[in-house]
Amino acid sequence: MTGAAPWATAKVRGRVPIRGLWWVSPTGAVALIVPGSLYLAWHYSDAVYRDAWRTPKALESGTVALLYGGALVLMIAALIPQFAARKSLSAPWPGFTTTQRAWLRRICGWLFWATLFGYAVLFAAAMARGATPSVILTALIGQSSGDDLKDAFEPITGITSFTQMGIGFVIVAALVLIGGRDRKVLLRLLLVLFMALVRAFAASERLAILELIVPLIAIGAMAAVGSRKDSIRVALRFAPAVLMPAAIALFGIFEYSRSWTFYRARSSGSFVEFAIERFAGYYATAYNNGQLALTYQNQEGHVPYRSLQGIWTAPGAEQLGLYDRLNGAPAPELKPIFVMFGNPEFNNPCGICDPFVDFGPIGGLIFLGCAGLIVGILYLLFTNGNPVGLLVYPPMFTGLLELPRYLYWTQGRLLPTLVVLSVVGWWLMRVKDRPLPTARAGPKRQRVVAQ
């Protein structure tokens, strides 16, 4: 059953003012995540690194200053587009026309079936490799190691990539649900979230669920910020005070089945202490790993890899060995460096470090400045109700929050989804004022629509 939401059908006098939300903006998101986590990584002593995470501290003061500079450049660049002329919507955010909403529902269905196909193949392959429901359940309750499950859920190149269409699906589904109740879309959304959650637990791939939840939070918060209730608007401004502890709690739930099974007998502290220490370790060791990469992975004279990884691992380019051909050597690997000088168990490469590894100090600052300008433009389009911004900014927001750990924007898992979302956004802009698409129409009606 489908019904229009009150704010989607009510007549609006004048124009609806555009409102943003500080922590959803690029500058706010980076300010919320990078400065504090980088300070703690620098503040921890070598003894803490060795005792808690079994790696020596390598992070240097010069690198800390460089990373603070990179974050500042990104934040300032992201602010520049916000001084552009603001557009006012003639309807509540996101401001889709009736035709655009009709197309959104169709596209939502297509993305759902593509996602379902990917998960069906992934789960079938995992079961064939021994990941039976009983084995998954045993791992989930923490009674066995998840290493075998992780191997069973090894992706199938070119096929299980369809699971990444789930990112596009949840974004489109959220925008559909903002415009009105739709039971079918809601049930499909819950199904995709459940499948991603199983994948995240079974394959030790937290990103599989986070890259769906974070865009939903961004869209939901932006929709709620226009509420007429002052209490809701005030609560949204302070939402990170609740969301950050919730993120740590979610992290702890994953760690219970992922690593607590092993460390429980070797730890004298409680699980809560272990989870908080582990959470801090993922960020601290990421910066530390970035220092190791800057020190030992000299990219001078080499084609940049990690900052452009999505291009080199794209279908076709990877099979042709495009990077190897252009570089004259295989892609650089960080794992040997972590084995020799760090701890391969904590293998986050530090996303904000990657541009400096690939392009040097000046080139890294230029890269981060350009990145900030792009996400700043997308955020402006997002708040202005532009279809491209509405679809593309939410996954870019995920990348902002993950910047201390890895450069999510350039990973191969995201690039195809960004292309699809960009094309869908462009199409929605073209059909804004067109007649409604009809599945059943006579010849005369079809000729009118075609015109």
Buried (B, 14 or more C-beta within 10 A) or exposed (E): EEEEBEBBEEEEEEEBEBEBBEBBBBBBBBBBBBBEBBEEBBEBEEEBBEEBBEBBBBBEEEBBEBBBBBBBBBBBBBBBBBEEEEBEBEBBBBBBBEBBBBBBBEBBBBBBEBBBBBBBBBBEBBBEBEBEEEBBEBBBEBEBBBEBBBEBBEBEEEBBBBBBBBBBBBBBBBBBBBBBBBEBBEEBBEBBBEBBBBBBBBBBBBBBBBBBBBBBBBBBBBBBBBEEEEEEBEBBEEBBEEBEEEBBEBBBBBBBBBBBBEEEEEEEEEBEEBBBBBBBBBBBBBBBBBBBBBBBBEBEEBBBBBBBBBBBBBEEBBEEEBBBEEBEEEBBEBEEBBEEBBBBEBBBBBBBBBBBBBBBBEBBBBBBBBBBBBBBBBBBBBBBBBBBBBBBBBBBBBBBBBBBBBBBBBBBBBBBBBBBBBEBBEBBEEBEEEEEEEEEEEEEEEEEEEE
